[in-house]
Amino acid sequence: MKMFTFGLAALLASGPALADTQTAAPVIHDKPGFFVHLDVAKELTSTDITQACGIVPARFTYLDAQGREHVLDYQAQGVWCISDH
C-alpha cells in the first residue's frame, strides 16, 4: 500500500513537468457600452440573429491588430419577428 501511495504521489508531482509549457493567451472580455472602440483586425465568430425575434443575447469574437482574441457579449434586436412582416 505504501508503494502505491508513493507512486501516486510521484505521478501527481510530475504532472506539471509533463504538461505542455505553452500557455494560451487569455481571451479579453470587452465590456459593452455606447461608443466602445473595437480594434477589429479579423472577425472570428458572431451570433446569427436573422432567425431571432426581440432582444436576444449575442456574442462577437474577433482578433485585434496585435493578434489578441476578444469576446464582446451584448444584447441585439432580432430581425425575424412575425409582426414586422
DSSP file (Angstrom, degrees, kcal/mol; ACC not computed):
  #  RESIDUE AA STRUCTURE BP1 BP2  ACC     N-H-->O    O-->H-N    N-H-->O    O-->H-N    TCO  KAPPA ALPHA  PHI   PSI    X-CA   Y-CA   Z-CA
    1    1 A M     >        0   0    0      0, 0.0     4,-2.3     0, 0.0     5,-0.2   0.000 360.0 360.0 360.0 -38.4    0.0    0.0    0.0
    2    2 A K  H  >  +     0   0    0      1,-0.2     4,-2.7     2,-0.2     5,-0.2   0.897 360.0  53.5 -63.3 -37.6    2.9    2.4    0.8
    3    3 A M  H  > S+     0   0    0      1,-0.2     4,-2.4     2,-0.2    -1,-0.2   0.900 108.6  49.2 -63.6 -40.1    4.3    1.7   -2.7
    4    4 A F  H  > S+     0   0    0      2,-0.2     4,-2.6     1,-0.2    -1,-0.2   0.917 111.5  49.3 -63.1 -44.4    1.0    2.6   -4.3
    5    5 A T  H  X S+     0   0    0     -4,-2.3     4,-2.5     1,-0.2    -2,-0.2   0.918 113.0  46.3 -62.7 -44.8    0.8    5.8   -2.2
    6    6 A F  H  X S+     0   0    0     -4,-2.7     4,-2.4     2,-0.2    -1,-0.2   0.899 112.7  50.6 -66.0 -39.4    4.4    6.8   -3.1
    7    7 A G  H  X S+     0   0    0     -4,-2.4     4,-2.2    -5,-0.2    -2,-0.2   0.909 111.8  47.2 -62.9 -42.7    3.8    6.0   -6.8
    8    8 A L  H  X S+     0   0    0     -4,-2.6     4,-2.5     2,-0.2    -2,-0.2   0.910 112.1  50.2 -65.4 -42.4    0.6    8.1   -6.9
    9    9 A A  H  X S+     0   0    0     -4,-2.5     4,-2.2     1,-0.2    -2,-0.2   0.898 111.1  49.3 -62.7 -40.4    2.4   11.0   -5.1
   10   10 A A  H  X S+     0   0    0     -4,-2.4     4,-1.8     2,-0.2    -1,-0.2   0.895 111.0  49.8 -66.0 -39.9    5.2   10.8   -7.6
   11   11 A L  H  X S+     0   0    0     -4,-2.2     4,-0.6     1,-0.2    -2,-0.2   0.920 112.5  46.6 -64.9 -43.3    2.8   10.8  -10.6
   12   12 A L  H >< S+     0   0    0     -4,-2.5     3,-0.6     1,-0.2    -2,-0.2   0.871 111.8  51.6 -66.9 -36.1    0.9   13.8   -9.2
   13   13 A A  H 3< S+     0   0    0     -4,-2.2     4,-0.3     1,-0.2    -1,-0.2   0.832 110.1  48.8 -70.1 -31.4    4.1   15.7   -8.5
   14   14 A S  H 3X S+     0   0    0     -4,-1.8     4,-1.8     1,-0.2    -1,-0.2   0.546  86.2  93.2 -86.2  -5.8    5.5   15.1  -12.0
   15   15 A G  H <X S+     0   0    0     -4,-0.6     4,-1.2    -3,-0.6     3,-0.4   0.920  85.4  46.0 -53.8 -52.5    2.2   16.3  -13.7
   16   16 A P  H  4 S+     0   0    0      0, 0.0    -1,-0.2     0, 0.0    -2,-0.1   0.841 110.7  54.6 -62.4 -30.8    3.2   19.9  -14.2
   17   17 A A  H  4 S+     0   0    0     -4,-0.3    -2,-0.2    -3,-0.2    -3,-0.1   0.838 111.9  43.7 -70.6 -31.3    6.6   18.8  -15.5
   18   18 A L  H  < S+     0   0    0     -4,-1.8    -1,-0.2    -3,-0.4    -3,-0.1   0.621  95.9 100.6 -86.7 -13.6    4.9   16.7  -18.2
   19   19 A A  S  < S-     0   0    0     -4,-1.2     2,-0.2    -5,-0.2    -4,-0.0  -0.290  90.5 -88.0 -72.1 157.0    2.3   19.2  -19.1
   20   20 A D        -     0   0    0      1,-0.2    -1,-0.1     2,-0.1    -2,-0.1  -0.471  33.1-151.3 -63.2 128.4    2.6   21.4  -22.1
   21   21 A T        +     0   0    0     -2,-0.2     2,-0.4    -4,-0.1    -1,-0.2   0.650  69.0  94.5 -82.6 -14.3    4.6   24.5  -21.1
   22   22 A Q        -     0   0    0      1,-0.0     2,-0.4     0, 0.0    -2,-0.1  -0.651  60.9-161.5 -78.8 128.6    2.9   26.8  -23.7
   23   23 A T        -     0   0    0     -2,-0.4     2,-0.1     3,-0.0    -2,-0.1  -0.917  19.3-119.0-110.0 137.9    0.0   28.7  -22.2
   24   24 A A        -     0   0    0     -2,-0.4     3,-0.1     1,-0.1     0, 0.0  -0.430  35.2-102.0 -71.5 145.5   -2.6   30.2  -24.5
   25   25 A A        -     0   0    0     -2,-0.1    -1,-0.1     1,-0.1    44,-0.1  -0.431  46.4-101.8 -65.0 140.7   -3.0   33.9  -24.2
   26   26 A P        -     0   0    0      0, 0.0     2,-0.3     0, 0.0    43,-0.2  -0.350  32.8-114.0 -67.1 145.2   -6.1   34.8  -22.2
   27   27 A V        -     0   0    0     41,-0.1     2,-0.6    -3,-0.1    43,-0.2  -0.626  27.8-131.7 -77.0 134.7   -9.2   35.9  -24.0
   28   28 A I  E     -a   70   0A   0     41,-2.6    43,-2.7    -2,-0.3     2,-0.8  -0.796  12.6-151.0 -92.3 122.7  -10.1   39.5  -23.4
   29   29 A H  E     -a   71   0A   0     -2,-0.6    43,-0.2    41,-0.2     2,-0.1  -0.840  15.2-150.6 -96.9 108.2  -13.7   40.1  -22.5
   30   30 A D  E     -a   72   0A   0     41,-2.3    43,-0.6    -2,-0.8     8,-0.0  -0.423  12.0-123.2 -76.4 151.6  -14.8   43.5  -23.7
   31   31 A K        -     0   0    0     -2,-0.1    43,-0.1    41,-0.1     2,-0.1  -0.835  25.1-127.9 -95.9 128.4  -17.5   45.5  -21.8
   32   32 A P        +     0   0    0      0, 0.0     2,-0.3     0, 0.0    42,-0.0  -0.381  48.7 124.2 -72.5 155.2  -20.4   46.6  -24.0
   33   33 A G    >   -     0   0    0      3,-0.1     3,-0.8    -2,-0.1     2,-0.2  -0.941  61.6 -56.8 171.6 173.8  -21.4   50.2  -24.0
   34   34 A F  T 3  S+     0   0    0     -2,-0.3     0, 0.0     1,-0.2     0, 0.0  -0.513 115.7   5.3 -73.6 139.5  -22.1   53.3  -26.1
   35   35 A F  T 3  S+     0   0    0      1,-0.2     2,-0.5    -2,-0.2    -1,-0.2   0.857  81.6 170.1  57.8  41.8  -19.2   54.4  -28.3
   36   36 A V    <   -     0   0    0     -3,-0.8     2,-0.5     1,-0.0    -1,-0.2  -0.744  30.7-134.0 -83.1 124.0  -16.9   51.5  -27.4
   37   37 A H        -     0   0    0     -2,-0.5     2,-0.5     2,-0.0    -1,-0.0  -0.685  21.3-166.0 -80.3 123.8  -13.8   51.5  -29.7
   38   38 A L        -     0   0    0     -2,-0.5     2,-1.4     2,-0.1    -2,-0.0  -0.959  15.3-150.4-113.0 124.3  -13.2   48.0  -31.0
   39   39 A D        +     0   0    0     -2,-0.5     2,-0.7    23,-0.1    26,-0.2  -0.697  28.7 178.6 -90.5  83.1   -9.8   47.3  -32.7
   40   40 A V        +     0   0    0     -2,-1.4    24,-0.2     1,-0.2     3,-0.1  -0.799  21.8 158.1 -97.7 113.0  -11.1   44.6  -35.1
   41   41 A A  S    S+     0   0    0     22,-3.2     2,-0.3    -2,-0.7    23,-0.2   0.754  76.4   7.3 -96.3 -34.2   -8.5   43.2  -37.4
   42   42 A K  E     -B   63   0A   0     21,-1.7    21,-2.9     0, 0.0     2,-0.4  -0.949  68.3-133.9-152.8 128.5  -10.3   39.9  -38.1
   43   43 A E  E     +B   62   0A   0     -2,-0.3    19,-0.3    19,-0.2     3,-0.1  -0.671  21.6 177.6 -79.4 131.6  -13.8   38.7  -37.2
   44   44 A L  E     -     0   0A   0     17,-2.9     2,-0.3     1,-0.4    18,-0.2   0.854  62.6 -15.6 -98.0 -53.3  -13.8   35.1  -35.8
   45   45 A T  E     -B   61   0A   0     16,-1.7    16,-2.8     2,-0.0    -1,-0.4  -0.982  53.6-174.5-148.2 157.9  -17.4   34.5  -35.0
   46   46 A S  E     -B   60   0A   0     -2,-0.3    14,-0.2    14,-0.2     2,-0.2  -0.978  36.1 -99.2-151.7 150.0  -20.7   36.4  -34.5
   47   47 A T        -     0   0    0     12,-1.6     2,-0.7    -2,-0.3    11,-0.0  -0.473  32.3-129.0 -71.0 134.3  -24.1   35.3  -33.3
   48   48 A D        +     0   0    0     -2,-0.2     3,-0.2     1,-0.1    -1,-0.1  -0.764  33.2 169.4 -84.0 112.7  -26.7   34.8  -36.1
   49   49 A I    >   +     0   0    0     -2,-0.7    30,-1.6     1,-0.1     3,-1.1   0.211  47.4 103.2-108.0  14.1  -29.8   36.9  -35.2
   50   50 A T  T 3  S+     0   0    0      1,-0.3    -1,-0.1    28,-0.2    -2,-0.0   0.743  88.5  40.0 -70.0 -21.8  -31.6   36.6  -38.5
   51   51 A Q  T 3  S+     0   0    0     -3,-0.2     2,-0.3    28,-0.0    -1,-0.3   0.211  99.9  97.1-108.7  13.8  -34.0   33.9  -37.1
   52   52 A A    <   -     0   0    0     -3,-1.1    28,-3.0    25,-0.1     2,-0.4  -0.716  56.6-153.1-104.2 153.8  -34.4   35.6  -33.7
   53   53 A C        -     0   0    0     -2,-0.3    26,-0.1    26,-0.2     2,-0.1  -0.985  58.0  -1.1-126.4 137.1  -37.2   37.9  -32.5
   54   54 A G  S    S-     0   0    0     24,-0.5    24,-3.8    -2,-0.4     2,-0.5  -0.355 112.5 -22.1  84.7-167.6  -37.0   40.5  -29.8
   55   55 A I  E    S+ C   0  77A   0     22,-0.2    22,-0.2    -2,-0.1    -2,-0.1  -0.687  72.7 175.0 -81.4 124.6  -33.9   41.4  -27.7
   56   56 A V  E     - C   0  76A   0     20,-3.0    20,-2.8    -2,-0.5     2,-0.2  -0.931  35.3-101.9-130.5 152.0  -31.5   38.4  -27.7
   57   57 A P  E     - C   0  75A   0      0, 0.0     2,-0.3     0, 0.0    18,-0.2  -0.517  43.9-175.9 -71.4 142.3  -28.1   37.8  -26.3
   58   58 A A  E     - C   0  74A   0     16,-3.1    16,-2.4    -2,-0.2     2,-0.4  -0.933  14.5-153.0-137.5 159.4  -25.3   38.0  -28.9
   59   59 A R  E     - C   0  73A   0     -2,-0.3   -12,-1.6    14,-0.2     2,-0.5  -1.000   3.1-166.7-138.7 138.1  -21.6   37.4  -29.0
   60   60 A F  E     -BC  46  72A   0     12,-2.2    12,-2.6    -2,-0.4     2,-0.4  -0.992   8.1-170.3-124.6 121.2  -18.9   38.8  -31.3
   61   61 A T  E     +BC  45  71A   0    -16,-2.8   -17,-2.9    -2,-0.5   -16,-1.7  -0.950  19.6 151.9-115.6 132.1  -15.4   37.2  -31.2
   62   62 A Y  E     -BC  43  70A   0      8,-2.0     8,-3.3    -2,-0.4     2,-0.4  -0.951  40.7-116.0-151.9 166.7  -12.5   38.9  -33.0
   63   63 A L  E     -BC  42  69A   0    -21,-2.9   -22,-3.2    -2,-0.3   -21,-1.7  -0.901  28.6-141.7-106.8 139.4   -8.8   39.4  -33.2
   64   64 A D    >   -     0   0    0      4,-2.3     3,-2.1    -2,-0.4   -24,-0.2  -0.281  39.6 -85.0 -88.8-176.9   -7.3   42.9  -32.7
   65   65 A A  T 3  S+     0   0    0      1,-0.3   -25,-0.1   -26,-0.2    -1,-0.1   0.740 130.0  53.2 -63.6 -23.4   -4.3   44.3  -34.5
   66   66 A Q  T 3  S-     0   0    0      2,-0.1    -1,-0.3     0, 0.0    -3,-0.0   0.414 120.4-107.4 -90.4   1.5   -1.9   42.6  -32.1
   67   67 A G  S <  S+     0   0    0     -3,-2.1     2,-0.3     1,-0.3    -2,-0.1   0.571  70.9 144.4  85.6   9.6   -3.5   39.2  -32.7
   68   68 A R        -     0   0    0      1,-0.0    -4,-2.3   -41,-0.0     2,-0.4  -0.628  49.9-121.9 -83.4 140.6   -5.2   39.0  -29.3
   69   69 A E  E     - C   0  63A   0     -2,-0.3   -41,-2.6    -6,-0.2     2,-0.3  -0.665  29.6-171.0 -86.2 134.3   -8.6   37.4  -29.1
   70   70 A H  E     -aC  28  62A   0     -8,-3.3    -8,-2.0    -2,-0.4     2,-0.4  -0.916  10.4-159.1-122.1 149.6  -11.5   39.5  -27.8
   71   71 A V  E     -aC  29  61A   0    -43,-2.7   -41,-2.3    -2,-0.3     2,-0.5  -0.999   5.0-169.5-127.7 129.7  -15.1   38.5  -26.9
   72   72 A L  E     -aC  30  60A   0    -12,-2.6   -12,-2.2    -2,-0.4     2,-0.4  -0.964   2.9-166.3-121.3 113.8  -17.9   41.0  -26.7
   73   73 A D  E     + C   0  59A   0    -43,-0.6     2,-0.3    -2,-0.5   -14,-0.2  -0.849  26.1 147.1 -96.8 133.5  -21.2   39.9  -25.2
   74   74 A Y  E     - C   0  58A   0    -16,-2.4   -16,-3.1    -2,-0.4     2,-0.4  -0.917  47.2 -98.2-154.1 174.9  -24.1   42.2  -25.9
   75   75 A Q  E     - C   0  57A   0     -2,-0.3     2,-0.3   -18,-0.2   -20,-0.1  -0.870  39.0-175.3-104.2 138.4  -27.9   42.4  -26.5
   76   76 A A  E     - C   0  56A   0    -20,-2.8   -20,-3.0    -2,-0.4     2,-0.7  -0.942  29.3-112.8-134.0 154.9  -29.2   42.7  -30.0
   77   77 A Q  E     - C   0  55A   0     -2,-0.3   -22,-0.2   -22,-0.2   -25,-0.1  -0.785  34.5-132.2 -87.1 117.7  -32.6   43.2  -31.7
   78   78 A G        -     0   0    0    -24,-3.8   -24,-0.5    -2,-0.7   -28,-0.2  -0.305   7.3-149.5 -64.3 154.7  -33.6   40.0  -33.6
   79   79 A V  S    S+     0   0    0    -30,-1.6   -26,-0.2     1,-0.2     2,-0.2   0.239  75.4  81.4-113.1  12.3  -34.9   40.7  -37.1
   80   80 A W        +     0   0    0    -28,-3.0     2,-0.5   -31,-0.3    -1,-0.2  -0.420  52.8 144.1-118.3  55.9  -37.3   37.8  -37.6
   81   81 A C    >   -     0   0    0     -2,-0.2     3,-1.2    -3,-0.2     4,-0.4  -0.823  46.8-142.0 -97.3 132.9  -40.5   39.0  -35.8
   82   82 A I  G >  S+     0   0    0     -2,-0.5     3,-1.3     1,-0.3    -1,-0.1   0.859 101.0  57.8 -59.5 -38.4  -43.8   37.9  -37.4
   83   83 A S  G 3  S+     0   0    0      1,-0.3    -1,-0.3     2,-0.2    -3,-0.0   0.698  98.7  60.9 -69.1 -17.9  -45.4   41.3  -36.6
   84   84 A D  G <         0   0    0     -3,-1.2    -1,-0.3     1,-0.2    -2,-0.2   0.610 360.0 360.0 -83.6 -11.8  -42.7   43.1  -38.6
   85   85 A H    <         0   0    0     -3,-1.3    -1,-0.2    -4,-0.4    -2,-0.2   0.453 360.0 360.0 -93.4 360.0  -43.6   41.4  -41.9
